[in-house]
Amino acid sequence: FRSTKRIIIEDRNHIKDEELKEAAGILRSGGLVAFPTETVYGLGGNALDEDAARKIYAAKGRPSDNPLIAHVSCVEEVEPLVKEIPEAGRKLMEAFWPGPLTMIFPKSEKVPYGTTGGLDTVAIRMPDDPVANRLIALAGVPVAAPSANTSGRPSPTTADHVWQDMNGRIDMIIDGGPVGIGVESTIVDVSSAVPAVLRPGAITMEMLEEVLGEVSVDPAILGPLSADVRPKAPGMKYKHYAPKADLTLVEPGTGADRESGAEQVTGAEQKTGADRNTGAAQETGLEETQLQAMIRKVRELSREKIEAGYKVGVICTDESRDCYTDGEVRSIGARKSQASVAHNLYALLREFDDLGVDYIFSESFPKDHLGQAIMNRLSKAAGYKIVKV
């Protein structure tokens, strides 16, 4: 590839077709275009063209058994790609499309196995982002679009992130500014009797249950898949979203798990942060002692590595920022706002890459609502290295 062409969308809410026609033509002719969606930036290619799928895998360095998601611009574009649309799928389309929800259907003959990772099912999403939706409509083909990053790295939430990973590997980057949500779409398999969540996202379990009633959770959300298992959806099997540094999560247990005489967060600076955490505990359902124990452990682990001569990053929250004095300390957002944490997650991991830290220690988050997606991404980024306190 020559240097990748980059075009800037001046106003993503008032898009002119002329801005996207060249990109649409590239997609139709088998080329690759990165573009913004409401979740993360996607790396698009024609989902019906196995050569385009191979180019996507090559550009990302992605294992070819990791399925791609086909993106459509309207419901009418789904039917040629699937054998059937189960009732659960229709209900979810009505409730959440366009939006950050991917569904898995039995695939039609039209969809090549190169796109589905060899599976007889196809993952489909209709993005809400106006740039993504209009680009797909203009291309006139379903667009396979995994996240536009080198496989395994934190997903891109700005065009600059895409440029870092993909310049010279793809034909074009459409710069539509920062994305909104910041974590990938929820994936639900509607091809089975009981719909199953394969990847959590902004469409939460609580929202899905309200529409469907019974929804199961695939074990891949809770822990790593074994090497001999073929993943049903992106992000299930392989280490994903990972910074270059060694990342460890610190997760609180219950108050009964700890000795009553444990060290307290003390000192003038730390007291300010601890006071704030009282509010955070009340708003997120965590006990104050849980937050205190988590903060103590992150401080202890980071100090150990700093004293050993390593450069250390700390992921905290707005409420706990003043509790930390050692290392490169960054707040990921406010505990009371899961949306802010999700929005900042990948950009923060990439910032630590730029800082060249050796180790990162991160606070954890409750796994309700959007927190399930946040902890899923952090756990995979850490390779499930979690210290419980």
SVG drawing of the C-alpha trace seen along z (x, -y; Angstrom):
<svg xmlns="http://www.w3.org/2000/svg" viewBox="-41 -21 56 49">
<polyline fill="none" stroke="black" stroke-width="0.4" points="0.0,0.0 0.9,-3.6 0.2,-6.0 -3.4,-5.7 -5.7,-8.5 -7.5,-10.4 -10.6,-12.4 -12.3,-14.6 -16.0,-14.9 -16.7,-18.5 -20.2,-17.9 -21.2,-14.3 -24.8,-15.3 -25.1,-16.9 -23.1,-14.6 -22.9,-15.3 -22.9,-12.2 -19.9,-13.6 -17.8,-13.3 -18.4,-9.5 -18.7,-8.5 -15.0,-7.7 -15.0,-5.5 -18.1,-3.7 -16.5,-3.0 -13.4,-1.6 -15.6,0.8 -17.5,1.9 -14.3,2.7 -12.8,4.8 -10.7,2.2 -10.6,1.3 -11.9,-1.8 -11.8,-2.7 -14.8,-4.7 -16.4,-5.8 -19.4,-4.1 -21.1,-4.9 -19.1,-2.2 -15.5,-2.2 -13.9,-2.9 -14.5,0.0 -12.2,1.4 -14.6,2.0 -14.6,4.3 -17.2,5.9 -18.7,8.7 -19.7,10.7 -16.1,10.7 -13.8,13.3 -10.8,11.5 -11.8,8.3 -12.2,10.5 -8.7,11.8 -7.4,8.3 -9.1,7.3 -7.5,10.3 -4.1,9.4 -4.3,5.7 -5.2,6.5 -3.0,9.6 -6.2,11.3 -6.8,15.0 -9.0,16.2 -11.3,18.2 -12.4,15.0 -15.7,14.1 -16.4,10.6 -19.6,8.6 -21.5,7.6 -22.9,4.1 -26.1,3.0 -27.9,-0.3 -31.5,0.9 -33.6,3.9 -34.3,4.8 -30.6,5.6 -30.7,8.4 -32.9,10.9 -30.6,11.8 -27.8,12.6 -29.8,15.0 -31.8,18.2 -34.4,16.9 -35.0,14.1 -36.2,15.7 -38.9,13.9 -36.3,12.9 -34.3,11.2 -37.3,9.3 -38.0,8.1 -34.5,6.9 -34.3,5.2 -37.5,3.3 -36.2,2.3 -32.5,1.5 -31.7,1.0 -30.1,-1.1 -27.7,-0.9 -24.9,0.9 -26.4,4.4 -25.1,7.2 -27.2,10.4 -26.1,13.8 -28.4,15.6 -28.1,18.8 -26.3,17.5 -27.6,17.8 -25.5,19.2 -24.7,15.6 -22.4,15.0 -18.9,16.5 -17.3,18.6 -14.3,16.3 -16.5,13.6 -18.0,15.9 -14.8,17.5 -16.0,20.9 -19.3,20.8 -22.8,21.4 -23.9,18.3 -23.4,14.6 -23.2,11.7 -25.1,8.6 -25.4,5.0 -27.1,1.8 -25.0,-1.1 -26.7,-4.3 -23.7,-6.6 -24.7,-8.8 -21.3,-8.4 -21.3,-4.6 -25.0,-4.2 -24.7,-6.5 -21.4,-5.0 -22.9,-1.4 -26.0,-2.6 -23.9,-4.3 -21.6,-1.3 -24.6,0.9 -23.0,4.0 -23.0,5.3 -19.8,4.1 -17.7,6.4 -16.1,4.1 -14.1,5.3 -12.4,2.7 -9.8,0.8 -6.8,1.7 -4.0,4.2 -5.4,7.4 -5.1,7.6 -4.5,3.9 -7.0,1.5 -9.8,0.6 -9.6,-2.8 -12.0,-5.5 -10.5,-8.3 -9.1,-8.5 -5.6,-9.1 -5.8,-5.7 -6.6,-4.2 -3.8,-6.1 -1.3,-4.7 -2.2,-1.1 -3.4,-1.2 -1.5,-3.8 -0.1,-2.1 -2.2,1.1 -5.6,-0.2 -6.9,-2.5 -8.7,-5.2 -9.6,-6.5 -12.7,-8.6 -12.2,-10.9 -15.5,-11.6 -14.1,-12.7 -14.3,-10.8 -16.8,-8.0 -19.7,-8.2 -19.9,-4.9 -16.3,-3.7 -16.8,0.1 -17.9,2.6 -21.5,3.6 -23.4,6.1 -23.5,9.5 -26.6,11.7 -26.9,15.1 -30.6,15.4 -30.0,18.6 -30.5,20.8 -33.7,21.6 -32.7,19.2 -30.9,16.0 -27.4,15.9 -25.2,12.9 -21.7,13.6 -20.2,10.1 -21.6,7.4 -21.9,3.8 -24.1,0.7 -27.3,2.8 -27.1,4.3 -28.4,7.6 -31.1,5.7 -32.3,4.1 -32.3,7.4 -34.3,9.2 -36.9,6.4 -37.5,7.1 -37.0,10.9 -37.5,12.2 -35.1,15.2 -31.5,14.4 -28.5,16.6 -24.8,15.6 -22.1,17.4 -19.3,18.7 -16.8,16.8 -17.9,13.6 -16.8,15.0 -13.5,16.4 -11.1,17.5 -12.0,20.1 -9.8,23.1 -7.6,23.3 -9.7,26.0 -12.9,24.0 -14.0,22.1 -15.3,18.6 -18.9,17.8 -18.3,14.1 -15.5,11.5 -13.6,11.0 -14.5,14.3 -11.4,16.5 -8.2,14.4 -6.6,11.8 -8.1,8.5 -8.0,4.8 -4.6,5.1 -2.0,2.4 1.7,3.1 2.2,3.0 1.4,5.9 -2.1,5.0 -3.5,6.3 -7.0,5.7 -7.7,5.3 -11.2,6.5 -12.8,6.0 -14.3,9.0 -16.9,8.6 -16.2,7.0 -16.1,10.4 -13.1,11.4 -10.8,9.0 -9.3,8.7 -10.8,6.0 -7.4,4.6 -6.4,3.9 -4.6,0.7 -6.8,-2.4 -6.2,-5.0 -4.7,-7.8 -3.0,-11.1 -4.3,-14.5 -4.4,-13.8 -5.7,-10.3 -8.4,-11.4 -9.9,-13.7 -10.1,-10.8 -11.5,-8.5 -14.2,-11.0 -15.2,-11.1 -15.3,-7.3 -18.0,-7.2 -20.3,-8.9 -19.1,-6.5 -19.8,-3.5 -23.4,-4.7 -24.0,-5.3 -22.6,-2.0 -23.6,0.4 -20.1,1.1 -19.3,1.0 -16.9,-1.7 -14.6,1.0 -14.5,2.7 -13.4,-0.6 -10.8,-1.2 -9.3,2.3 -9.1,2.0 -7.4,-1.4 -4.9,-0.1 -4.0,2.9 -3.5,0.8 -1.2,-1.5 0.8,1.4 1.3,3.2 2.2,0.0 4.7,-1.0 6.4,2.5 7.0,2.2 8.2,-1.5 10.6,-0.6 11.9,2.2 12.7,-0.4 9.7,0.0 7.5,-2.7 3.9,-2.1 0.5,-3.4 -2.5,-3.5 -6.1,-3.5 -8.4,-5.1 -11.6,-7.1 -12.5,-10.8 -13.5,-9.8 -10.3,-8.1 -7.7,-10.2 -6.4,-12.0 -5.6,-8.6 -2.7,-8.0 0.7,-9.8 3.0,-7.2 3.3,-6.4 1.5,-7.8 -2.0,-8.1 -5.0,-8.6 -8.7,-8.7 -10.8,-6.7 -14.0,-8.7 -16.5,-8.9 -17.8,-5.8 -21.2,-7.3 -21.1,-7.4 -20.4,-4.1 -20.8,-5.8 -17.8,-8.0 -15.7,-5.0 -16.6,-3.1 -16.0,-6.1 -12.5,-6.7 -11.3,-3.1 -9.4,-2.4 -8.0,-5.9 -6.6,-5.6 -4.9,-2.2 -3.4,-3.7 -2.2,-6.7 -0.3,-4.3 1.3,-2.8 2.4,-6.2 3.9,-6.8 5.9,-3.6 4.8,-2.2 5.8,1.4 3.0,2.2 -0.6,1.0 -2.7,1.6 -6.4,0.8 -9.4,0.5 -12.4,2.7 -16.0,1.9 -19.4,3.5 -20.6,5.8 -24.2,4.5 -25.5,2.6 -22.7,1.1 -20.2,2.3 -20.5,5.8 -19.0,4.6 -16.3,2.5 -15.1,5.4 -15.3,7.8 -12.9,5.6 -10.6,4.9 -10.5,8.6 -9.5,9.6 -7.0,6.8 -5.4,8.1 -5.5,11.7 -7.7,12.4 -5.0,11.4 -7.1,10.3 -6.1,9.8 -9.0,10.1 -8.8,8.3"/>
</svg>
